[in-house]
């Protein structure tokens, strides 16, 4: 592995070794990843395609909606390797699934 963050390098390395330096998304992003056995095929420091960008995986909580403070306090065993595309999509889907606030409150102008 060529690149790694300076801060939290030991935690990052532990997460990447457990993940095999591959994104651990199993469909939480909304993409079933059918061609790769149900798991995202992106690997750390590899290219996405011939003309694509370099993949930089991150060690992030299983819950994509966890706050930065919560994530910083988690041990490596509670983190997983995510590619940025899967993490962003998983967070977007998780936000959509959150219960909405009740709208049956009385308003100032209700007659």
C-alpha positions, 0 to 999 in steps of 0.5 A: 500500500503506497498511500495512507493518512499520517494521523491514525495510520495504525488504525487505517492500516489495521482496517485496510489489512482486515478488508484486504485493501478493498472496499467493504461495501456490500450493497449499502450504497444501493448498488448490489455489486453483482459482478463481484460477489456482492462486494465493491471491487475497488481497491486502495491505490488502484485505478477505477478504470483505464482513464479513471481516477486513483481510488483512496479508500477510507476507514469509516464507521459501518453507519455512514451517518455517524458524526466525525466525533463518533467515528474518531472515537471508534476502534479499528474493529468497528470501522470498515474500508469504504471507497468515497463513492460507496460511502457517499451513496450509502449516506444518501440512502440512509438519510432518505430512510430516516423517519420524517418529522411529524407535520401534524403540529398546530401552526400559528395560522391554522384556522 
